[in-house]
């Protein structure tokens, strides 16, 4: 089958960029795959992660057999018509569009419209967010996001998401027939699995023989990082002074507040705050060095970071929100806590610390889906859409 995947480029690198690459590569094993990249997502000065834009620090990439159009720019209609010509040349049976933010909706809506003019591919939208949390908090953007989202999302052939919970929300918010919405797993981020001996990894990060608690990923209001710091502050001193809290990620929101919380911590010398988007080469070091990964999200539709952590077999203290419970519940290393409950985080950190100190094995095996599994489920959906079109 001929499949075109539309997603963000490596210039504005994010977890969805990695997702686009992994999905396209997996689909290309049995199909003819092309890719349209959204190169400039919005004016750089408006992007919260502007510091890492355009940096070449990511080793993952598309396989050589995939033809890539790189790409569509926020304010360049000429680049949009280039994408249209690219689609006309490839004539895909299906276009898979990544949806996560209304900032790129105008480019995606353009692709939807020109597809109707002559390409006539089936369109699947993969919903990484039902509604972006930051956009939802700013009322003019919230209105634009909902209007643009509905213009793009409604009336398409199929939709995919990661949980039954989000399936219901998508159906309600966008008035979509639930039968068109498919729940697919998120693939393991196996390309990032390059384990290092834990002692060596800690030494490379200048960490002594400490119990390492890792938060990894973007720092945003809904990620709940202050609750982790509060949990760390409440640890018994005998444990806190032998532990290292690593908070690693680019700050998008509330950076000054987080810095103040860290600076006023009674254990501030035991906290390392790395405020940057981490290059791929550092990911194995942080996850290999960690004893536990804590993701204290207040809400979530999915978590690529959790999938990296379970690839490394780490115990994960994870907020018990419905979508995460649904697809992380079968990983034996998951410890669910109530969102915003710092005391529960603390109690589980104490238990894990004692387990590690006693020599207990806290490494777990993952049974989660690979990207090939995800690609095969997509192929089933695509075959059904094509056969429906043929029948008509």
ChimeraX attribute file (.defattr): number of C-alpha atoms within 10 A of each C-alpha:
attribute: neighborCount
match mode: 1-to-1
recipient: residues
	/A:1	16
	/A:2	18
	/A:3	25
	/A:4	27
	/A:5	23
	/A:6	25
	/A:7	27
	/A:8	28
	/A:9	25
	/A:10	24
	/A:11	18
	/A:12	21
	/A:13	20
	/A:14	17
	/A:15	14
	/A:16	19
	/A:17	20
	/A:18	22
	/A:19	20
	/A:20	23
	/A:21	21
	/A:22	25
	/A:23	19
	/A:24	28
	/A:25	23
	/A:26	20
	/A:27	25
	/A:28	19
	/A:29	13
	/A:30	13
	/A:31	14
	/A:32	18
	/A:33	24
	/A:34	27
	/A:35	26
	/A:36	25
	/A:37	23
	/A:38	27
	/A:39	21
	/A:40	22
	/A:41	23
	/A:42	15
	/A:43	12
	/A:44	13
	/A:45	9
	/A:46	9
	/A:47	14
	/A:48	12
	/A:49	18
	/A:50	14
	/A:51	13
	/A:52	18
	/A:53	15
	/A:54	14
	/A:55	12
	/A:56	12
	/A:57	15
	/A:58	13
	/A:59	10
	/A:60	14
	/A:61	14
	/A:62	19
	/A:63	15
	/A:64	8
	/A:65	12
	/A:66	15
	/A:67	16
	/A:68	18
	/A:69	19
	/A:70	19
	/A:71	19
	/A:72	25
	/A:73	19
	/A:74	18
	/A:75	14
	/A:76	11
	/A:77	13
	/A:78	11
	/A:79	19
	/A:80	21
	/A:81	15
	/A:82	16
	/A:83	24
	/A:84	18
	/A:85	12
	/A:86	17
	/A:87	23
	/A:88	15
	/A:89	10
	/A:90	16
	/A:91	19
	/A:92	21
	/A:93	19
	/A:94	23
	/A:95	27
	/A:96	25
	/A:97	23
	/A:98	22
	/A:99	24
	/A:100	18
	/A:101	20
	/A:102	22
	/A:103	18
	/A:104	20
	/A:105	23
	/A:106	16
	/A:107	22
	/A:108	24
	/A:109	17
	/A:110	16
	/A:111	22
	/A:112	22
	/A:113	13
	/A:114	17
	/A:115	19
	/A:116	11
	/A:117	9
	/A:118	12
	/A:119	19
	/A:120	17
	/A:121	22
	/A:122	21
	/A:123	25
	/A:124	24
	/A:125	22
	/A:126	23
	/A:127	22
	/A:128	20
	/A:129	18
	/A:130	20
	/A:131	21
	/A:132	15
	/A:133	16
	/A:134	15
	/A:135	18
	/A:136	15
	/A:137	10
	/A:138	10
	/A:139	10
	/A:140	10
	/A:141	15
	/A:142	18
	/A:143	13
	/A:144	16
	/A:145	20
	/A:146	17
	/A:147	13
	/A:148	19
	/A:149	22
	/A:150	16
	/A:151	16
	/A:152	22
	/A:153	26
	/A:154	15
	/A:155	13
	/A:156	14
	/A:157	16
	/A:158	23
	/A:159	26
	/A:160	23
	/A:161	23
	/A:162	22
	/A:163	21
	/A:164	17
	/A:165	16
	/A:166	23
	/A:167	23
	/A:168	14
	/A:169	15
	/A:170	23
	/A:171	17
	/A:172	12
	/A:173	12
	/A:174	16
	/A:175	13
	/A:176	20
	/A:177	15
	/A:178	15
	/A:179	10
	/A:180	15
	/A:181	23
	/A:182	19
	/A:183	16
	/A:184	19
	/A:185	19
	/A:186	22
	/A:187	20
	/A:188	26
	/A:189	21
	/A:190	14
	/A:191	13
	/A:192	19
	/A:193	17
	/A:194	14
	/A:195	16
	/A:196	15
	/A:197	11
	/A:198	16
	/A:199	14
	/A:200	14
	/A:201	20
	/A:202	21
	/A:203	14
	/A:204	12
	/A:205	12
	/A:206	9
	/A:207	18
	/A:208	13
	/A:209	12
	/A:210	20
	/A:211	24
	/A:212	23
	/A:213	24
	/A:214	24
	/A:215	25
	/A:216	25
	/A:217	22
	/A:218	23
	/A:219	23
	/A:220	18
	/A:221	19
	/A:222	14
	/A:223	21
	/A:224	20
	/A:225	23
	/A:226	20
	/A:227	20
	/A:228	25
	/A:229	22
	/A:230	18
	/A:231	19
	/A:232	29
	/A:233	20
	/A:234	18
	/A:235	19
	/A:236	11
	/A:237	13
	/A:238	8
	/A:239	16
	/A:240	21
	/A:241	14
	/A:242	14
	/A:243	23
	/A:244	25
	/A:245	24
	/A:246	19
	/A:247	22
	/A:248	20
	/A:249	18
	/A:250	22
	/A:251	20
	/A:252	16
	/A:253	16
	/A:254	12
	/A:255	15
	/A:256	10
	/A:257	11
	/A:258	17
	/A:259	14
	/A:260	10
	/A:261	16
	/A:262	21
	/A:263	13
	/A:264	10
	/A:265	17
	/A:266	14
	/A:267	20
	/A:268	17
	/A:269	12
	/A:270	19
	/A:271	19
	/A:272	15
	/A:273	15
	/A:274	14
	/A:275	16
	/A:276	16
	/A:277	20
	/A:278	19
	/A:279	13
	/A:280	15
	/A:281	13
	/A:282	13
	/A:283	16
	/A:284	17
	/A:285	21
	/A:286	23
	/A:287	31
	/A:288	22
	/A:289	25
	/A:290	24
	/A:291	23
	/A:292	24
	/A:293	23
	/A:294	24
	/A:295	25
	/A:296	27
	/A:297	23
	/A:298	19
	/A:299	18
	/A:300	19
	/A:301	18
	/A:302	21
	/A:303	18
	/A:304	16
	/A:305	17
	/A:306	25
	/A:307	19
	/A:308	22
	/A:309	26
	/A:310	27
	/A:311	23
	/A:312	23
	/A:313	20
	/A:314	24
	/A:315	23
	/A:316	24
	/A:317	21
	/A:318	23
	/A:319	26
	/A:320	22
	/A:321	18
	/A:322	15
	/A:323	20
	/A:324	22
	/A:325	15
	/A:326	15
	/A:327	18
	/A:328	22
	/A:329	14
	/A:330	12
	/A:331	17
	/A:332	17
	/A:333	21
	/A:334	21
	/A:335	17
	/A:336	21
	/A:337	19
	/A:338	16
	/A:339	20
	/A:340	19
	/A:341	17
	/A:342	21
	/A:343	18
	/A:344	16
	/A:345	29
	/A:346	21
	/A:347	14
	/A:348	16
	/A:349	22
	/A:350	16
	/A:351	11
	/A:352	18
	/A:353	22
	/A:354	14
	/A:355	13
	/A:356	13
	/A:357	10
	/A:358	9
	/A:359	8
	/A:360	11
	/A:361	8
	/A:362	14
	/A:363	15
	/A:364	16
	/A:365	13
	/A:366	18
	/A:367	12
	/A:368	18
	/A:369	13
	/A:370	16
	/A:371	22
	/A:372	17
	/A:373	18
	/A:374	19
	/A:375	22
	/A:376	14
	/A:377	16
	/A:378	19
	/A:379	17
	/A:380	10
	/A:381	17
	/A:382	24
	/A:383	15
	/A:384	12
	/A:385	19
	/A:386	16
	/A:387	10
	/A:388	10
	/A:389	11
	/A:390	8
	/A:391	7
	/A:392	6
